[in-house]
Each structure stands twice: as C-alpha cells, then as structure tokens.
Amino acid sequence: MDRYVPNPNLFRELAGSAAMRDLLLDHAERGAGVARATAPTYSGPTFDPAVQRRGEYRASIYSAATRAPSGWRAEFGARVAAE
C-alpha cells in the first residue's frame, strides 16, 4: 500500500495554472458583459456642444486577468475619466 504524501505546493500550482486563469477570466468577462448590458447612457445636454458622452462609459468597460505572486487575479471595471 502506498503512503499518502501531501504536496505542499498544491495551492500554488492550482492558483497559477492556465485553467485557473481561464476560469477567472471567463467570470470577469461575464461580469463585464452584464455591466455593458446595464450601463447607463447619457442622453442629456452638455455644457460644451462639442462633447459627446453617448456610450462613453459602456465603451470603457474592460475585463482582464493578471498574474499575482499568489496566483491569477481577474477583474472587470471601467476606465472612464473622473470629472
């Protein structure tokens, strides 16, 4: 009978795997899709008629997966400039 030997690096291997990156990125992309679908649109007048705000927020929504020391990190957000 073989003796069970725990792998102390199991969490690090799972957290850093390509499958984990794909899983987290998939969830981030779904979240970004929901944010795009429910994003508000600006339809009112602006102080400067040359400024167009329609779709600006929706177009700035992104999703990404980045490698951190503890494993993959996925996020979604918006890159709209603050006023």
Beta strands, then each sheet from edge to edge (+ up, - down):
strand 1: 61-68
strand 2: 71-78
sheet 1: 1+ 2-
end
